[in-house]
């Protein structure tokens, strides 16, 4: 029995090491209210100064609710779609646009991305500068089930990066 426990422990540790080496990014579904609280507390962005909607069509998709807002040079968004397949499609468009815009020769920085259409899970984490556009980006775009979250700073200013990092920390999402 001791040998079985040791073997099981070894396999578990090896699996954990492999997962960390593979760079797996874990995050869960965030609720609208938690996202709004994070915006208010970490980015000093009030809900009433954002664009919001409930049970309506937005960006070509039926949404249960959404919020979009800007603070400084930061953009934040939360989309809860009626249909998971629509969320996957919406994220896939962003994912494809992202890959079209990243030219490895013109990009200086780090980026990590993954997309599993069947699991309705994906992310794009970026921290770098694109010489073609002359701008820097810090933040992420996330898909989990029927929700999409965006938190992105469009410059290299510390206060904007801190806003994005604070919001991502508050909702338990990974930072670049």
N, C-alpha and C positions, 0 to 999 in steps of 0.2 A: 504494500500500500504506500509506503514511504517513497518508493521508487516512482510510482505513478504520480504522486503529488509533485515530486521534483521534476519529472518530465513535463507535467502540465504547466508548472511554473516557468520552466525554461521556454516552452513553446509560447506562452503568453508574453514573456519578456522579449523574445525574438520578434514576435508579431508587433509589439509596441515599438520596438526599435525600427523595424521595417516601415511602419506607418509614419514615424517621424522623419525617417530618411526620405520617404517618398513625398514628403511635404504636404500631407493631407491637411485640408482646411475644414474644420468643423464649425457649423453654426446652425441654429434652429430657426424656426419660424418666429418672427417678432410680431407682436400685436401693435395695432395702430396707436393706441394710447401710450404704450411704452416708447414708441418712436417719437411721438409728439413731446413726451416728457424729456427725452434725451435732447431734442432740438432746443427746448426751452432752457434746460439746465446747462447744457454743454456748449451750445452755439449762441445762446441768448437770442433765439429766434422764436417768436411767439406765433402760435397757430393762426391768430387772426391777421397776421401780416403775410401769410402764405396763401397759395391757391389751393383750395380744397374742393372736394366733390364727393357725393355719396349716391350710390345706385344710379349711375349715369354712364354714358359712353365718353371715353377720354382716350386720346391717342389712337383711336380706331378700335378700342376694346371696351367691353362692358366691365365696369369697375364696381366693386362693392363700396370701396372708398379709396381716396388717394389724397396725398398732400405733396406739394412742391414748394420749395422756398429757397431763397438765396440770402446769404449773409456774407458781407465782404465779397471776396472772390470764390465763395464756396457755393456749391449746389447740393441740395438735399432733396430726396424724393422717396416716397413710400407708395407703392401701388398694390392694392389687394384686388385681384381680378376675380370675376365670377367663375371663371373656368381655368383649371390648371393648364390645359393644353394651350390656351391663349397666353398665359404667363410664360410658358416655355417658348412660344413663338416670338413674343415680345423680347424676351431675353436673348434669344438666338439672333435676332436682328442687331441688337447691341453688340453681341459677341462677334458677329461677322464684321460690323463697322469698326470695332476695335482692332481686329486683325488687319483690316484694310488700311487702317491709319498708322499702324506700328511698322515702320521700316527699320529693321535692325541696324542698318548703317547710319540712320539719322537719329536713332533713339539712344539716349545715354541714361541708364538707370536700371531698375529692376522691375520685373513684372512676373506675375504668376496667374495662371488661369486654368480653369477646368469646367467642363460642361457635360452633364449626364442627362440627356433628354428624357430617358425612360424614368429616371428617379426624380425628375423635375428639380434638379439641383445644379447650380453653377455659380461661378464667381470669376471676377476679374479684379486683381489687385495690382495697382500700378504706383510706382514712385520713381519719377524720372522726368527727363526733358526731351522734347522732340525738336530737333533742329529745323525740320521742315515747317513746323507751325510756330516755332519760336516761343513755345510755352511749356511750362512744367505742369505735371499732374501728380496729385497724391490722393489716393483713396481707393474706393472699390464700388463695384456693382455686383449685387448678389441676387440669386434666384433660389427660393426655397418654397416648394409646392406652388401655391397660387399667389405668392408675394414676391415683389421685386423691391429692393432697397438700393438707393444710390446715395453715396456720400463722397464728394469729390471737391478738392481744392484745385483751382485752376491757375495757381501761381506758386512760387516757392516761399511765400512769406510765412514766418513761423506762426503768427496768430491764426492764419487760415488753416495751416496744417494741424495746429493744436485743436481747432474747432472740430475738424473732421475726425481726428484721433479720439477726441473726447466723446463724440457721438458714437463712434464705433465701439469704444470701450463700454459705454453706458448700455448699449443694446447687446453686448456680448459677441460682437462680430470681429473677425480678424482684421488687423491693420496690415498695410503693405510692409 
